Amino acid sequence: MATSAAVSRAEGSKADRKARERSVVRAVLDSHEALLAVIIVVVGVVLTCTSRDFCAWPNLHAILLGMSAESIVAIGMTMLLVSGGFDLSVGSTMALTGVVTAMMLKTGAPVAVCVPIGLGVGAAVGLINGLVVAHVRINPFITTLGTMGIARGLVYVLNGDKTITGLGQSFTAIGQGSLTVDLCFVRFSVQYPIIAALILVVIFDLLLRRSKFFRQTYYIGGNEKAAFLCGIPVNRMKVFMFALTGLLAAVAGVITLARFGSTSVSMGVGLELKVITAVVIGGASLSGGAGTILGAFLGSLLMAIIADALTLLGVNPYWNNVVIGGALLTAVLIDTLNKRRKGQL
């Protein structure tokens, strides 16, 4: 009898352990962020085994620095996609902000004046997008495609074929300065754009998850008519989200300008495709109602790691566009198949 009871307890313990293991696996598969984190770790381990340079801090720092502006813009794009919209003008807004800020700096105006003016330009572009989409009822694709062309045209008009340099150390320190960190008896430097991106990602991820105001975007994206009937100010929320996205694109533009210390008419070209791809890979749905900023950041990180891997492996850099386009199509396909499986389409 005692032996039978011991065997039963052992079998029960084994069954419980298997059930816990299955629950952990299911939790990882159900959590898009956890699944992305696992994929990033696996890809990182493979690349570390393939190339010694990948895991070196200078290379990891370069990856984070390169994706810092993209991550900041992805914050706004995530909230727009969650609410059922998107913005194709973020790259051009980023470039226009950079040119206006540089022109103001060259007049001798202080940094404390030039930066807010540049940020105001980005917010104004986003505000126009929001007003047209919310009140004139023009499709976000057409609206932001138009403002993308206008903003990019203004960049060429204002900047022409010249490059504005000599912006002053007090300004370039925003993008070129660094913070020295001591961690486990190891000292390394982290540039300010990385710190700014991480702080903004954490703040807005918490706001989107916890704040009652920002969580209204999920209701709008899930069912706009029902959200309106529940008393949510749909139009005001749309205008606010577009303006916030423009402001975040402007922040990315100022940081990028300070980082390179000069203007470029090619700043932000193709950024909208990269950002939308990262956000969709991170779990956002093009039909709205789903997505997190942490997921968008992880999506940006995965894409940056893949781009870095192509460079380390000596692959032609033009393949990056192929990878980005393929990743976007794959992410949208997976999202569509999941919705069909759940009966949402």
Beta strands, then each sheet from edge to edge (+ up, - down):
strand 1: 178-183
strand 2: 186-191
sheet 1: 1+ 2-
end
